[in-house]
């Protein structure tokens, strides 16, 4: 058989992210099945397979008797034919109706197919752990050999897997797998399939299983799915089998940092709001509590690093729990005391005083390893996203679309359209600068009632604090995220003008409301769109196209696709990236052109300038103050002076954002519920999302010095009166510096009779670099 070569996806630094279409299923015919392997499976699963008509009534009666005797509904009485019926046609839910349907389907299958055909279907379909479906794949993945080369001990090991393939396989849990192998060998010996010597040798054989495939080295499942979908769209089903290798743009260290930061922020938020209780319960019989716990844990997997466990016993301020790998661990009080009961997004119950206030024996809970010990945890109900890209060409360096891909495959970084709240205000301010406003323009922050035809009648917007601050300079208004100033500003420049302007940043007009609520970020955007928009600020005014595939190689290692994204070129002709550089002329007459080595690849296309350089620089200055003095000042703990950004919080705190950057890196953090529920009182962008951004940027910027970028020509910095925004006379107390476009420098002093000391033009100073 010619094995299919899987699609492999790598980071930019060659770490394996995922494989699709790997040797997960290697179909075999009944004739190719070794007889001892058939005997091993029949001994373990259905020793009367060749005698019953698809339903083993003796087994069903035994299962029914056990139910009456113990009151426990346990798996039992299923024949191999019934398992085929379930695996092909039914779900895995354990209900009496499904069991009845399974019986009728099994009887029908037995009428249509021979026993050999049924067994062939079963052994090719069954899941055997480590992404192996069928015995052919299991032989390859666990032992690296075809079926006919398996030893008796190895066949018995594989035959013991169907009961709990994820939990009891020899890679994940060698001890449990050996116990299952012993059981299968014992059954084979009892049934006369093997003799005493074969039984003894197989029983003492070492556990030699290991994964015979390169395992994933980087957790980036959301990006892997983006790549997989792209490859199938481009190459069809052949994407899975023709050996393509995809190099993404991901930076492995930053991707790991993004996953850690997102999970830490969501868990921190979740624990602030209380403990919602156990995920499930299992009845623990006195005779075999561990076995019942194992059965229950088989339906739970580790998610976001949180391991499922069953509480076995309580002490006054501690409890003992069983993990899925067989370990019993103790959770001390310092890992329990946080768990005040969740009442609502804004209310928690009393602080617990004993372990019994929080958990009970039989509870299925989540545990988190913390140093040398364990602590009680829970899967956050809240979700989030983080995306980070290189602003000069749009390469996505890290992307996480949720807490854990295997809990929810919905990629919030690229699929969730949410209101950006105040994090959208910089685009409105940029539009205002383009229309002649300055950072010192005064707008009145005062109560107002709008009767906008596009909104509900009598709209009365407020600032988050509920206070109003009177005449306010634009710089201060953005620094402290004053809503009324943003609305009046949008009203002044015009909603249609603003929408047309912000389209330059890559936003879609049909996702932006054509009314004044646009000033408060009431549109619908994805985190990736916000990253693209903020990249224009970070790179000096150029629109880029985010991308995640750097190149695609075929099975022979030949490049079949190479990304050529529009790239910022600051040193190109005219300095705007919009003109082509002069092409090289022909070789001088009489001189033959000689090509030495391979031809150089053509330069990438240039990113289009969409924002005037001075506008970009001024917006950087404004967003720097948001971090230095405003709603983003928590980021100062990073100890850097080149941070810019803006918080975002929507009505009722349904969405929390922080959108920030340094000249070479843009990162967007979002937190919210998928169901658009409120996050709770006080859960602003600065509290819920900014910590995620800080944690990520601390790692992402490690070893990278602060970056300074010279301002463009045509800017002037002068002293102004902070109250009026006009020029400040010499010696005026409280005067501040503000930067203006050269043609917009104020011409009046804050006192009409003030003049410059030399009687000429107002004094101006050279603009200092922002970066």
N, C-alpha and C positions, 0 to 999 in steps of 0.2 A: 504493500500500500504506500502511495506517495503522500507523505504528510504535508498538510497545509502549513505554509509559513505565515505566522501571525502578523498583524499590524502592530508595530511597536512605536510608542510615543515617548519622547525624551525631553528633558529640559535643555536649555541652551548649553549647560555645562555637562551634558551627556549622562544625566541620571535618569533611570527608567521610571516613567510615570505609570504606564499601563500597557497591557497587551490585550488585543482583541482578536478573537479567532484562533487563540493558541490551542494546543492539543488537548482540548477539554473533552472532546468526544472522538473516539476512533472506532467507528462501527466495525463489528465483527459478526460473522455468520455463526449459526449454531455449530457447524462442523469445525469451526476454528476454536471453539471453547474447549479447553482441557477438561477431561472428565472429573479430575479431583476438584477443580474449581466449581463445576456444577454441583458436585456432591457437597462441597463446603457451603454454598449458598442454600441448598435445600435443607441441610442440617440446621443452619442458623435461622432460616426464615419459614420453611414450609416443607417438612419431611414427607408429607402425604401428597405432594404436588401431583404426582403421576397417578394418584388413586382417586382424588376427589373431582367433582364436576365443576370446579371453579370456586366453590364455597365449601369450606371445611366445617361441617355442622358440629363435629366433635369439638373443634377449637372454639366455635362460637358459644357452645354450651359451657365450656370451661370458663370463658370470659364472663358470661352471664352469671355463673355461679360465684365467681370472684367478686362481681359487683354486688350481689346479694349478701355475700359474706362480710365484705369490708366496707361497703358503701362507697368505694372508690371507683370512678369511671376511668379505667386504664386502657391503653392501647392493647389490643388482643384479638385473636380470631381472624386476622387478615391473612388471606392466602396471597401467593405471588400474583395470581390472576386479579385479585381485588386490588393489589397495589398498582398493577398496570392500569386498571380502570381509573384509579384515583390520580395517578401521575399524568395520564393522558387527557382525562376528561373532567376531573373534579378538583375542588380546592382542598386544602389540608385542614379545614375546620373540623372539629370533633363534635358532631351532632348526630342524633339518632336518625334524622332524615337523610343525612349524607351517607351514613353507613348502610341504610336500606337501599339507596340509589346505587351505591357501590356494589352491593350484592347482586342486584338485577343486571347491572352492566357486566359483572364478572360472568354470570351465567350466559349472557349473550355472546361475550368474547369467546367463551369455551365452545359455543356452537359454531362460530365462524372460523376459528383458528385452531391449528394443532397445538399440542403441548410444547413442541419444539419451537414453534413460531412465537408462542407466548413467552417462553423463557428467553428467547433471543431478544424480543422487545424489552423485556424487563432488564436484562443485563446490559443493554445498550443505553437505556434511558435513566437508570437509577443514579441519584447524586451520591457521590462517595467522598465528599470533602475536597478541599484545596482546588476548587473549581473543576474537579474531574467528574464528568458525566459518563457513566458506563465503565465496564471493567477494563476495556482497552486503554482508555485514558488513565485510569487509576494505576495500571501497571507501569505506564510510562512516567507518570508524575511522581509516584512514590518510590519506584525502584529503577526507572530508566531502562526497562527491558520490555520486549513484547510478551504477550500472555504466555506463550509456550515455554518461556525461560523462567517463569516464576517457580519458586520452591513451594512445597506444601505449606510451610509456615507462612509464607507471603500470601498464598491464596487464602488461607484461613484468616489472616489479618484483614484482607480486603473484604472478605465475606462478613466480617464482624462490623463493618462500617455502617450499613443502612440504618441501624437503630438510632444513631446520633452522629452523623458524619462530620459535622462541624466541631463537635465537642470531643469526640472520642477517636479522632484519627491519629495515627502514630506520630505525626509532626506536631500537632497541637497538644496532645496529651498522651505521651507514650505509655504511662502507667495504665490508664483506662483502656487504651487500645490493646495492651498485652492481656488485660483481664478478658476483654471480648474475644481475643484470639484463643485464649485458654478454653473459653466456653465453647467456641466453634469446634475446636479440636476434640474436646470431650464429647460433643454431640456426634461428630464423625466416627469416633471410636465406638461409642455406644451403638450406633446404627450399623456398624460393621464395614464402614467404608475404608478404614485404615486399620492396620494391625498394631500390636503393642509397641513394636520397635519404631515404626513410623510415628506413632503418637509421642513416644518419648523424645525422639530426635527433634520433632517439630516444636514440642513444648519447651525445649531448652535452647532453641535457636535464638540468636541475638536479634534485637529490634534494629533493623538496618534501613528503615525507611527514612527518606529525606526528600525535599522538594527538588526534583530534577528539572528546574526551570528557573530562570532569573526572576527573582521576586521584585516587586515594586520597591524602588528606592526613594521615591518622593511622593508624598500624598498631595495630589492635585486632581481629584476625581472630577471636579466641575470643568476644569480645562480639558481633561481627557475626553469628556463627553462632547465638548465643543469641537475638538479635533475629530473625534469619531464621526460625528454628524457631517462635518465638512468633507471628510474623506469618502463617505458613502455617497454624498451628493455628487462628488467629483468623479469617483471611480466605480460606483455601484457596489454590488456585493463582493466584487473582486478585491475591494479594499481590505477585507478580512483575511484573504488567503494568498495574496500575491507578494507578500514580503516587504511591503512599504515600511519605511522608517521615517517618522516625522520628528524634526527638531523644532520644538516650540521656542518662544522667546522667554520663557520663564527662567528666572534666576532662583536656583534651588534654595539658597539660604534665605532669600527674601520670601519665597513661597512658604517655607517653614515658619518664618516669623509671622507671616500674615495669618496662618492657621492658628498659631498659638495665641496671637493677640485677639483674634475674633472670639475664640472659645473662652478665653479668660474674661473678656468684657461681657459676654453673654451670661456666663456663670456668675460673675460678680453682680450684674443686674438682677439675675434670678434670685440669688440668695438674699439680696436686699429686701425682696418682697415676700419671703417666707417659704416654708416647706409645704408642698402640695400632697404629701403622703406617698405611700408605697405605689409602685407601678402595678403590682398584682399581689396575689396571695396563693399559697399552696398549703394544703393540709399535711402536717408532718406526723406520720404514725410513729408511735413509740418504738416499734420494732426496727424500722429501717428508715429513719428520717433523711439520711444522706441520699439514698436512692431516689426518694420522692423529690428531693431538692434538685438533683441532677436532671430528672425528667422535666421539671418546670423550667430550669435554666436553658434547656435546649431550644426554647422558643425566644430567647433573648440573646442578643449579641452585644459586644462592646461597641459603644458609640461615643465619638468625641473623647476617647480615652477614659470613659466612665464604664467600669466593669459591673455587670449584673451580679447580684449575690442574694442568697436567701438567709434571712436572720434565723439563727438556730437557737440562741439562748440569750437571756438578758442578765446583766448585773445591775447594781444600783445606778451607776453612771457609765456604763459601757455595754457593748453587746458583741456577740460572736456571730460571724456570718461565714457561709460557704460560698466560695467562688466557683466559677464554671470549670476551672482547671484542677479542682479538687482540694485546694488549699483552704484551711480554716483560718480566718484572720479576726483580730480583735479591733474594734473601733472604740477609742477612748473618748472621754468626755469633751476634750477640746475639738474633736471632730463631729460632735453631736450638738453642742450647745447653741449653735447658730440657728437651729431648725425651729424657729417659731412658726406656728401654723399660718398658712396663707389664708386670708379672709377675702381680700380684694386687692386690686392694684394699689390701693392706698392704705390698706389696713392689714395688720398682722395680729396673731394671737399673743398670749402671754409667753414669756420666756420659759422654756422647759426647765424642770429641776431634776428630772430623772430620765433615764433612757426609755422607760415605759411610756413617757409622755409623747415620744416620737415614733417608736417602732414596736412591733410585737413579733414573737416567733412566727415564722411562716411568711413574713413580709418579703416581697421581692423588691429590692432596693438597688440603688446605684452607689458604688464606692469609688473614691478617687485616691490614688496613691499620693501621699503627701510626705516627702522625706522618707523617714524610716517607718512611718506608720500609715494608717488609712483614715479617711474621713468620709462621713456620709455626704452624698451629693444627690443631684437629680438632673435629669435632662431638661435644660431650659425650654420653656414654652415660647420664649421670644426668639426671634431670628435676627440675622444680620448679614452684611456683605462687606467685603473689602477688596478694592481694586487699586493697583499701583502700576503706573506706566512711565515710560521715558518720554518727556514732552517734546523732544526734538524730532522723534520719528513715530511715536505712538506704540512702540513695543510694550506689550503687557508683561511686566516683570513678576507680578504676583496677582492672583485672583482667587478669592474664596467666595462661593455663592451661598453659603449657609453653614450651620453648625456642623453637619455631617451629611455627605452626599447619600450615604446609605440609610439615612433617616428620611431625607427629602431630596429628590433629584431636581427640584425647582431651583434654577440658578438665579438667585436674586440680584447678582451683580450685573446680569445682562437681560433678565426677563422681567424683573419687578419694576413696574412703573409706579413711582411714589411721588408725593409732593415733596419738593426740596426745601420748602420753608425759606427761612432767612438765608440759607446758603445760596439762594438764587439772586439775592440782592446785588452782589457785585456786577452782574451782567446789566442790571438796570442802571447802576451808577456809571458803568462804563459808557452806556448809551447816553447818559446825561453829559458826561465829559465830552463826548463826541459832538453834542449839540450846543456846546459853549458854556456849560456849567464848570465850576472849579471846585477844588477841595475845600475852599473857603466860602463858597456860596451859602448864604443863610436861608434856611427853610424853617418855618414855624412848626414846632412840635406841640400841637394843641388839639383839643377835642374837635372832631368834625363829624358831620353826618353826610354821607354820600347817597345820592339817589341815582345810582348808575343803572342805566337800562339793562345792562348785562348781569346785574346782581339782584338779589332780593331787595326790596324797597327798604330804604332807611338803614343802610349799613353803617354801623358804629364801630370801626376798628379801634383797638387799643394797643398800647405797648405791653410787653410781657409782664412788666412790673405793675401795670395798672396806673402808673404816674405819667405826667406830661411835663416836658422840660422847656417849653418856650422856644425862642429863636435858637437854632442849632446849626453849626457848620456841618457840611456834608461829611467831613472826615470824622467828626465826633459821632454823627448819626450812624455811620457804618460801623465804627468801632464798638458802639454799644447797641447796635441793632435796633434802632428806633423805627418802629413800624410806621408811625404817622408821617415821618419825614419821607420814607420810601414811597408811600402812597401819593403824597403831594408832589414828589419829584416825578413820578410816573405820569401824574395828571398834567404836569407842566410840559413834559416832552411829548406826550401823546402815546396812547397804547399801541396804535398801529405802527408808529415809528419804532417803538421799543421792540416789538415783535420782529419787525424786519431787521432790526440791528442784531438781536441776539441769535438770529438764524446763522449769522456769521460763525458762531461758535459750534455749529453743528446740531443745534436743537431743531426739532420739527415743529413748524408753526401750528399744525393741527393738534398738537399736544399742549399748546399754551393758550390759556383763556384770554379772550379779547376784552378784558375788563380790568379794573383797577386792582383786583385781587392778585393779578400777576406780580405786583410789587412785593407780595408776601410769599411768593413761591407756591402758588396754587396750581401750577402746571403738573404734568406727569412726565417724569424723567427716570432713567435708570442710573445706577451708580456709575456705569461705564460712560454714559453720556455726560455726566457731571465731570468725570475725569477728563474727557475730551475737551469740555468747555474750559476747565481750569488750566489745561495744558496751554491754552492761548495766552493766559497771563504769565505762565511760567517760562515759556520759550520766547517771549518778547513780541508776540502778536501774530503767530502763524497757526493756521488750522491744520491739524494732523488727522490721520485715520488710524484708530487703534487696530492692531493686528496681533495675532498670537502664533502664527506658523511662520517660522524663519525659512525652513526649506523642507522638501520632501525628497527622499532617496528611494530608488527602486531596490529590488532584491539583490542586484549586482553592485549596489553602492553608488550608482550613477544618479546625479541630481536631475530630477524631473520637474522641480519647481523651486524657485528662489525668490523670496520676497524682495520687492523693490518699492518700499513705502515712500511716499512724499516726505522729504526730510528738510529740516530747517538748514539753510545755508547762509550764515551771517556775513561771510566774507565774499559772497558772490557779487556779481555786477549789480550796482544800485543798492546793494545791501538789503533788498526786499524779497529775495527768493523768487521774484516773478519774471526775471529776465534770464535768458539763456546765456551762458558764458560763451565767449568767442570760440568757434571751432578751430582746430589746427588747420593751417593751410596745406597745400600740396608740397611735396619735397622739392627743394631747389632743382632747377633744370640741370640735367647731366648727372644727378645723384640718384642712385636706385634706393628706394625705401626697403629696408631690411627689417623683418619682424623677428625680434629676439624673444624666445619664450612664448607662452600662451598670451593671447590678446587680453588686455585688461578689460574687466567688465565695465559696461557703461555706468556712468554715475547715476545715482537714484534721481528720480524726478524731484523737483524742489517744492517744498510746501508753500502754499499760497499765503501771502500776508493778508490778514483780514482786519488787523487792528493797528492803527497808527502808532509808531514807536513811543511817542510821548504819552499817549493814552495808556499803553501797556505799563510804562514805568510808573505813572501816577497810581494806577490800580495796585501795583505791587506795593507802593508806599502806603496806600490805605489799608491793604490787607496785612501789612506788617504791623500796623498799629492795633489791629484786631487781636493779634497774638501778644503784643507788648503790653497793651493797656485795657483790652476789651474782653469780649466773651470767650476768647480763645487763650487767655493768659495762662491757663493751666499747662499749656505746652512749653512754657518757659523752663520747666523742669528739665528739658532736654539740653539746656545750657547752650543754645545756638542763637545767633542773631540773624540768620537768613531764613527764618520760618515765616511763612505767610499762610493765611487761611481764614475760613469763616465757618462759624457754627450755623446749624439750621434746626429749627424746631417748628413743627406744624401745630395746628389747632388741636387742643386736648392732648398734646404730646403724643401723637400717633406715630410720628416719625422723628428720629433724632439723627443728625448728620454732623460730620466734620469733614470739610473739604479743604485740603491744605497742600502745600508744596514748598520745595526749595527749587532753585533753578534747574536742577537735573532730575527731579523726581516729583511726580504728582501722585497723591494718595487720597482715596475717598473712603470714609467709613460711614456705614449706615446701620441703624438698629431700629427694629419695629416688629410688630406682630403681623403675620400673614393675613389675619382676619381684620386688620385695621382697628384693633382695639387700642384704647389709650395705654400709654406706657406707665402712667401714674404721675402723681403730683411731683413736680421738681425734676422729672426725667427729661431734661433738655439735651440739646446736642452736646453742650459742654460737659454734661455729667454722664450720659449714656454712651455717646459715640466717641468723644474726644479721647478717653482713656485707651480705646482700641487703637486709634491713630498714633497716639504717643508710644504705646508699646511696640507697635510695628516700626515706626520711624526710628526709635532708639536702636533697633537692630539693623534696619535697612541703611542707616547713615553712619554706622560704626566705621571709623577709619577714614571717612570722607570729610575733608576740611570744609569749612564754610566757604561759600562761593560769593564773589563780588562781581557785579556787572556794571560797567560804566553807563551813565545815563546818556540818552541820545542828545543831540544838539537841540537848542531851542527851548530849553527849560531854564527858569530863573528862580532862585529862592530869595525871598524877602521877609522882613519882619512885619507881622501883622498884629492887629488888635484881635484877640480871640473872641471878643464879644461881637464885633461888627464885621470882621473879615476884611476890613480895610487896612491900609498901611498904618503902621505904628510909628509915631514920632520918636526921635532919638530920646532915649532915657525913659520911655514909657514902661512902667512896672507891669509885669505880667505879659509882656509881648512874647510872641512865639514866632518860629519860622514856618513858612509854608512855601510850597513849590508850585509854580504856575507855568503854563506855556508863555513864551516870551510875549506874545501879543495879548495876553490876558492878565498881565500884572496889573493890580489895582492902580488907578491913577489918583485916587483921593485918599487923604488921611482920615483917620477916625474922628479928628477934629478938623473942621473945615478951614481953620486958620493956620494949620500946621504946614510947614514947608521943610524941605531938606536943609541940612546945615549949610550947604554951599549955595543954596538958592536955586539949584538945578533939579535934575531928575531925582526921584527917590533912589536911595542907596540900594543896591542889589548885591547879592553874594553868589559866588560860583556854587552850583549844585554839587553836593557831596554824593559819592556813589552809594546806592542803596544796598548793594550786595557785597 
